[in-house]
Structure formats: structure tokens, C-alpha cells
Amino acid sequence: LKALSRVVDLFFEDFYEELERVVQGLRGRAEPRPLTAVVRLLRRRWRSYMPRPEGFEGVVIAVDGGVQSSTFAYGGFAAVGRACALIYQNGESSIVKRVKLYIGEAYEEADREAITRYVRMIAEYSAAHEAAQRVLERGERPLLLMDGSLRPMGIPRRLGEYIHHPELLMELLEAVASLHSLASRAGFTLAAIAKDSTALNLHLTLLREIAEARGLRDLLEELYWTTPQRLQSLFRRLRERGDLTGSPLCDTALVGEATIGEGYTTPLLLAPPQQWRSPQLPSDVDEELSKRVEEAYRRILSQPGVASTIFRPQPEARPMRVDFLSNLIGYMEPWESYQADRFIDEGQPLKGLEELLNQLAYWFCNEVEYNIPLYQADLIARFDRGLYESRYEPLIIRRLEEAGLSIISRRRVLRP
């Protein structure tokens, strides 16, 4: 059987039959469509804008990273994060590189997921900070583009993270605080672009406006505290009540369905993660560490907040989510003052944001190379699994064994 499984896929016919069964069950299912009321409100918040990508003479810093990990028997775990900040100016580029390594024990999958996320983000924020400092020392202000979001909702997912890998969490919080502080003090633009955003902040804010207009106090209270993860169950309850019909869509899909042409949504001021406001650290966390964590939170929350817009650079292009520090549009108040996601005031000048969008449109190419500097940074930092297993992982194992540690592979890895 072993020899046969290497030559013939014994399961393909069964897979094909199962695929047909599942697809048949999906036939006739309605495509997700946004609520009509949400579409009407969104169109009022849509700003038609044709970007002016006439050229770019400044400095762009594009940051991206990757991560790979190893799980050994009896809880052993290693994670390697690497990132690059590509500094681009006048057709020439230079690179700031960072590598972050974690080696320890992790018995729960949630811990392993958090650690891999943290080591990648630490490498990215560290590389971004050094690259920005290099440009500032030359007397110039960069446009710094991160990959993803400026609102890292995953810090922390669980209070147990303060116990299992507190120093790693601490390092990430300090890296985030340092970069936000540097951007605020030096006055350069810090932004992040999500390739495929699944955020629902825009959707929830529009729903809250609908609930408030209809006087649905119970719904309004529910929506105020609803997380994107709970939105699907809330929609089922709404359909049962008959108040609203439709399906929840992520921000970029919602904009793609409800709007046409180039433009962007009215910026949304994003409230910080709720657990940041009053972090309740477990009692067995070291007192000195607790003080450092709380100070890092205060540093982040005392800076200008994070805002977000959904931007379509070309008429037929898929929208992309763009996060940026709110001081770009004149909101200087500390992030901790934002109690809930809310749209900016009508009439607020948006020259700084439109200059950012012009620059993004200048670099926009197509759906894959959606922003050339970030695409190049992604190519450099991309961490292939085969490369990791052939070069990085064997060296980690060898050096740990030379240090006197016993590294035992999991049984599934030892199988031929």
C-alpha cells in the first residue's frame, strides 16, 4: 500500500465525489448582498476622487515580513521572523533587515500562533523604525508603508500570554509605541495597506447609525460591543426579528458592492482594542513587568489614534483598506479618547489624506502588484517553507544540541 500510494492517488475519486456533493448543496444559495439601508448610508460616505499620480519625488519606505516555525516533541517550539524595510528614492533603494528568533516551550496552539505573529511583527516594526530614523537623519520625511493594519487587534488575545511569553509581548508593545511616537514627533506619514482586508469596522459603524436612526436601543447597545467575530450571529437574530435583511460583508467587499468609480470612504476613526484601556494582568505576573506593560499601553494610547479608509485607485480596481495615523487629517487627540469607531466630522480638511492616496495611486500597478514598493518588499522578505526546512531549521537543531539541549522531533516528522 505504501508503494502504491506514492504512485497512484487512491483518494482522488472519493474526493471528486465529495466535491460534487458539497457543490450540489451550494447550488441555488443566494450570493451575499449588503443591506439596502447600509448601501444607502455608505454611498453618502463615499467620496468620488480621481487621484493625481503625477510623479513622486520623496522617500518611500516599504515594510514587509515573514515567519516560519518548528514544533518539536514534548512542547519544544521555535519561531523565526524576518522583515525588511525597503528605502526607495530617485530610482535607488537600500534595505534595512531584521530577524527575530524565539526558542522555548509552547504546549498550546494559541501560544504558538501568538508567538509566530509577535516575532514577525517585532521584526517588521524594528526594521521600520530604523529605516525611518535613517531617512530623518538625512533631513527628509519618508512615506512609511506597512503591510497589514496599524490596529493590531491581536495584542493580547489571552491574558495567559502575559504569563507564557511576557517578554515577547513587551518587546512588541514597545516596538509599536516607538514607531507611532517617532511618526508623530517627526511628522512623517505612517500608513498600512491590507492586501485582502476582512475587517468589519465600517460595516458595524454604519449599522450603528441605522439602529440609532430607527430608535432600536437594544440593537444599538448590542452593536456597540459587537466584535466582527459575533456579527454573523447578530445578523441571524436580526433576520428572525425582521428588522433587517441581508448579509454582513467585510469592508472592502461592501465598498466594492455599493460604490462605483475611483474614490474613498469618509475616514473612520478606530477605537483602540478594548483590552488596552485597562489591562488586567494576572496576579502571578511579575510586578515590574506589569508596570512596563502598562507603561507601553499608555505610550501607545497617548499618541494620535488610527484612522482607516477604503480606497479604490482605479475605476475597475478592487478596493483596498488604508490605515493611517489620525494626525494626518488633523485629529491630534490621544487614541485613548476614542470610545468607539466613528466617522470624522463633515467638512474636515483631507488634503494630507488625498496626498497619501495620490502617492499610493502613483505606485499602483494591478491587483497583484498593487503597490510596487510593498510588492518588492514582499518578494525580499517572503519566507518559503522549503527554504526554512532546508537551511534554518537544521541549523537551529544543531546549535541547540551543541548547547547541550536534547531536541526530539515529533513522530509525524520522523515518518518517511
Phi, psi and omega in degrees: 000320180299315181296321182293322183294338178281341184256315185241136175277100183293344188259353189297317181297320178295321177299316182297319178297319179293322177299314179298321180296316182292317180296322179299323179290341180271346183296137179086351179288133183291141175293143177301131178229142180288161176296139179302319180296323178293319180298315180300315180294320182296320181296332174288334180266004181267130181249107176296128183207122176266110182300154179245078181279068187278348182149165181219125183244357184271201181249126175253134171244118179250129187237132175208164182206177178210167182210145172222159184213164177229136175244123181254173179295154175062032171091357180296140184211138176224142178223135179239118175250140177221149184211157174225145171247113183268114179266118186239129178203130175052041177081357179246153183220154171222165189231136167252125183248149175217142174231134177236128182240135174237131174225127180184204178246137178215110185267342182250143180298325179299321178294318180297319178296317180296316182298314180298320179295318183293315183295324176294314183292323177299315179298317182294311182293324178294315179296319180297318182296314181294319180297318179297319179297320179300316181291318180297323180294339176274002179083019181240158178248120184274163162262112185257118182250120174262161175262123178113232185230153174269000180245083185287091185295342185277015182245109340266158174283322184225144178297335179298342179293334177292338181267317188284312182223060185296323182293326178293315177299317180299316181298320180292315179301318180293324179293317178297312181300318182295318181290316178299318181296317180298316180296320180292316183291316186277343176076027174262162184277123174248120183221163178223141179241128178264123179299310182225081184289139173242016182293153181233021181298316179298314181300313181296320180295319177295320178297322178296323177296320179295314181298320180293319180294328181270358180071025181273082187295320180294321178292320181298316179296320179296317181291330182299323183254001182289136174265158177306329181293332182265357186296323182299315179294325178295320178297321178298319179293323179294320179294323178296324179283338181083008181289317184220148174232149181138191182229147175285136177236148176295164187306310185292323177293320179299314179295320179298325181282328194256349185229164178226156175077178178288153177155192181205157179279151173308128183304141180250122175281121186265126176291148178291160176308136185303322184289349178284334188293315180219074183298123179260093183284143178303150186295334182271008172282137181306136184299319180296320178295320179302317180296320180295319179296312181297323178294321178296317176301315181298321179298317180293313185287342179276349178276165172307150185283190180248134176240165185216145172220156175254123192240132172245109186283336179223155186305321184260002183283150172289140179295154176231148178272134179235118174261150178201159177290138189292344177294344177298332181246021172090007178263101187263350184296153183296152183300328183296344180281350180277110183275330179206159177302136179206150177287152177291165180292144176295144179087357179293128179300137183234030181299316181298318179294317182293329173295320176297315180295324175300318181292320177295322178293326178299321183272349183293137181239297179202189186294335180268305177270059191293341176205110193304310180300317179293324178296319178293319177298322178296319179297321182289316188273347184305133188245099183285138181297321179297320177298317181298312184290334182272332186237313186283308185298314179301323180291322176300312181298315182297315182292324177293320178293322177294334178278000177096009179267147179263112181256116183246122179288154176291154183300322183294333177284328182285339180294141180292000000 
